[in-house]
């Protein structure tokens, strides 16, 4: 089958998020064809280039979300009126409490009213998409005074959310600019029969703006949509917008909530990466019948040696591995380790990881200062050189060439985060057969099951007590480590991830009505080009079904009678990845 893989700030860019997961999926399903439609978030991403692409990638098309686009399109009076009406309806939907909003309650927004607002948002969104298709694009209109005034009217209208009513002109300008970037996929030329319309299935690797091309392919071409989310965009918005004004946060939360609800409504299947994400999706209106939890697939091979040799670990060493940033709460970990040292004077703590951005650099400096205060350098005797029991290190050096070596160096792996999605670091520790002590955040409990100890976040005493209990009980550590490794190998490998998605692809196509019949050079239907029931004798396709050939001009002359209603439609020959990137 032919898959349209939709990404935002990810694959195929070298520095993209979730790029490794997408690359493993594409390479693992080598018997399928993939067309990649990528939205880039920064100039740096594009400058660093792409990862090497496998031969099953037939085409790559990209579009930037970071640069200001001047399309030079001047709309006539009728187009301006259409835009004002659609954008006004969109803004009105954003000013009401959206799905997933903590301020939303059944008393404030009855079920009927919620459905009405959802329909209003959807009608406005597709109305803008149709206008963009008719007029050639909307970037200038989305940044225009008309857009800002429509936002202002919606915020001042009766029934608007209290935070929206408090919006001032700078807030409105900021929201209009953010919406223009988020809605930029509406203006792309990807939604034709020889583009996204020619794929069998759209697979969006994230929600939000990244899923918009899939929504429009479904709207214009009836292409089924699969949405995978390892982090829900609305949750990310709440975590990353603490400094914005209440009005900006409220309006953007309304947009993300409404877009998420529409995405889940139109998707054939939604695959959260964990139960934590699944709960957010249900809060945003996802139908439980469409949800299939698919855990992220990770390569266990680099950690096999450490997992098979648990006896090599230092029994007195605790290890923390990850990105250094405030959300990881290393301050609580250091205070907890101070209590561990009082109970076990020989214990050591290795903090392994690089800072994430300027904020991470400042946080690392603060943590090093705190460690120097809590643990003055100690020496075994008057003529020995003292050393601090806490070390800050990075992988790549002679002592710790890889993350596997970092996990292997200690008998106990600790996670102290206050915010966490799916804890990939914990899963790596499980592959290494290490016992873990973690804070109860995100999908931690789901990942470790009963193979590790879990304590409340921001509770150094509880964290210390759990660590001491395992340091003093090597048999329990070994038992938990072996169980953790068995669980990780069963649930979190690349193989199980690829197998799950292959089955979901086939499930979706088996329930999708025939849109187009793909024929080979001999005029026979290609396997997986259509659902399985299309090969059963009988008339399964309707009068609007289309026929496409992948053999180039002249490949289709006389197809089967049941497949040629309405005349053949010649498909465009797939463009190579290199050619697609330059389009």
Secondary structure, 3 states (H helix, E strand, C coil): CEEEEEEECCCCECCCCCHHHHHHHHHHCCCCEEEEEEEECCHHHHHHCECCCCCCEEEEEEEECCCCCCCCCCCCHHHHHHHHHHHHHHHHHHCCCCCCCCCCCCCCCCHHHHHHHHHHHHHHHHHHHHHHHHHCCCHHHHCCHHHHHHHHHHHHCCCCCHHHHCCCHHHHHHHHHHHHHHCHHHHCCCCCCCCHHHCCEEEECCCCHHHHHHHHHHHHHCCEEEEEECCCHHHHHHHHCCCCCHHHHHHHHHHHHHHHHHHHHHCCEEEECCHHHHHHHHHCCCCHHHECCCCCCECCHHHHHHHHCHHHCEEEEEEEECCECHHHCHHHHHHHHHHHHHHCCCCEEEEECCECHHHHHHHHHHHHHHHHHHCCCECCCCCCCCECCEEEECCCCCCCCCHHHHHHCEEEEEECCCCCCCCHHHHHHHHCCCEEEEECCCCHHHHHCCCCEEECCCCHHHHHHHHHHHHCCHHHHHHHHHHHHHHHHHHCEHHHHHHHHHHHHHHHHHCCCCCEEEECCCCCECCCCCCHHHHCCCCCCCCCCEEEECCCCCCCCCCCHHHCCCCCCCCCCCCCHHHHHCC
